Amino acid sequence: MLKRELYITEDGSNSIYLPEWNEYYHSKKGAVQEALHVFLKMGMDAAASLSRKRTPEKPTLAILEYGLGTGLNAFLTAQHAPKDVAVHYTAVEAYPVTSQEVTAMDYGKLLNDDALYKRLHALSWETVQSLTDTVTLTKLHQKFEDITAEGIYDLVYYDVFGPRVQPELWSMDMITAAYNAMRENGILVTYCAAGFVRRNMIAAGFTVERLPGPPGKREMLRAIKE
């Protein structure tokens, strides 16, 4: 297990720093604002709109997150999920954060919903459970390489460590596995905008957009399975 240290990002929200890799769990410019921009604004909002068009009488949204990490993306999704859409959220994590790190993150107090943040981390692994009235959460303790789902997810949050430290997580095989896990017209969003990642996405079958990135980052990628 790599050593993990607490780090305060520029928007005042906490994150985790891995000194051996010189890598951060979130943007140094701001953990919360990065998650809100990349995964909710560019991901969930667009995917929820498609879900309403597909099944307007009872829209559902199946989300797969690569990397539960501190739980920030899942927490913000539960907070901001549209009330008319049933969200089924699955998060995969091989190395869960500790209870001490959960407390240190303090996202619940920062974002005025301490009970929800604590509940998210208290839920058992490997089982579907209700997080809110409209959001279910399934936490899977496994490696990303073991994801074998096919045609299930409407939206993928691809939030793994960057290609500088773990290029294998951005390989053609990994991108193809994410593509296979998605339904037709599914959306994948990631903070990463590296050229080889975009090329791998296109080779896997995605249509890829370069979009404005969060503060401190010029671009991000959104990929559509058409």
Steps between C-alpha positions, in 0.01 A plus 500: 500500500636840400536765769211749489505854639225758545516800269282814488415607144460861389119504536537402866397138452725217610663231290763228536859525379724202414858621560665195340326579171467878545134444413175645636156338522348826370605821331719724713285789378198357679365152566132596517495736204684246282248226584201730445628611159636176354265237633174679579474792259660326200389148593194452717301794365539381140435133583189582705357693205550197274336274759190720506473479121549122499244417770310819586247316715765357734854622423793313653872568493763231557839647593835319524784674682857386452645584841276567800799658677388755757137461389479858376352422157240264644416749775452792261298282262265402783469864606427631149321206341176609326195403702317359198777250409578177686879482525678167540861576590776238494849591624806278462794540740793265564651701788227662714586801713509451876239624746756753625545634147123522453479717813794712387344572159211678677296531178177447689551805719646706214196431282240508777399135496713315752244224547496411129879490474531277806222273375674459163813366667311295761307298240618142451701392200390258226126567538245743359380742767293818514705816547212747454137472395603503132859369507626147561869428554699183437862509617717230343837415656691395190758612245400691189642220287229270642209705364322272255156663473343525155235740377388617846608858570367830366785703648860425597709717729855409394686639800812284528849631575662691215696340215827642631494260796272220375498497118364144501166629628464700177593217268296380203385196700373712789322751276340217302377336821334829599345526153363146526350572843288781357163510332452651155521882520673467838733779611850476648660805662854547628722785614779367276553651154822322393531439128565127525196458727280675244642280223434184704141613556445557129658162416267331753199643317422820690418837352715737706453866589758735643324720754618789720660360813452597864697792649870447440446260209448607140315192375325178601350218294145376453449183298170371358428138409302542177 
